[in-house]
Amino acid sequence: MENNLPNCPKCNSEYTYEDGMMLVCPMCSYEWIPEEEKVEEENTIKDSNGNILKDGDTVAVIKDLKVNGSSSVIKIGTKAKNIRLIVDAADGHDISCKIDGMGAMKLKSSVVKKI
């Protein structure tokens, strides 16, 4: 019998089974609904290292960034605390934050790392 179900997202076990609308992993007892997993993956924003970011996280800039409309530069290692994520950012700037000495601005998740 061939199992066409996905592996467990927690422990990667291949022995998952269906229980009504849910999938269950007998190895770690994790239960999930497959549709929720797909929606969650689509709306996640990850940093430059692949860590999932959440509202309220603290991130650090991984390279010097020029600030548009100013001669200022955000130096590598600058921290942004209590970030807010922008899920449907049309311009690619998916993080809204305040940086000390610079004020409010938007950053791309590809130029930060989670602390």
Secondary structure, DSSP 8 states (H G I E B T S, - for coil): ----S---TTT--S--EEETTEEE-TTT--EE-HHHHHHHHHT-EE-TTS-EE-TT--EEESS-EE-TTSS-EE-TT-EEEEEEE-TT-TTS--EEEEETTTEEEEE-GGGEEE-
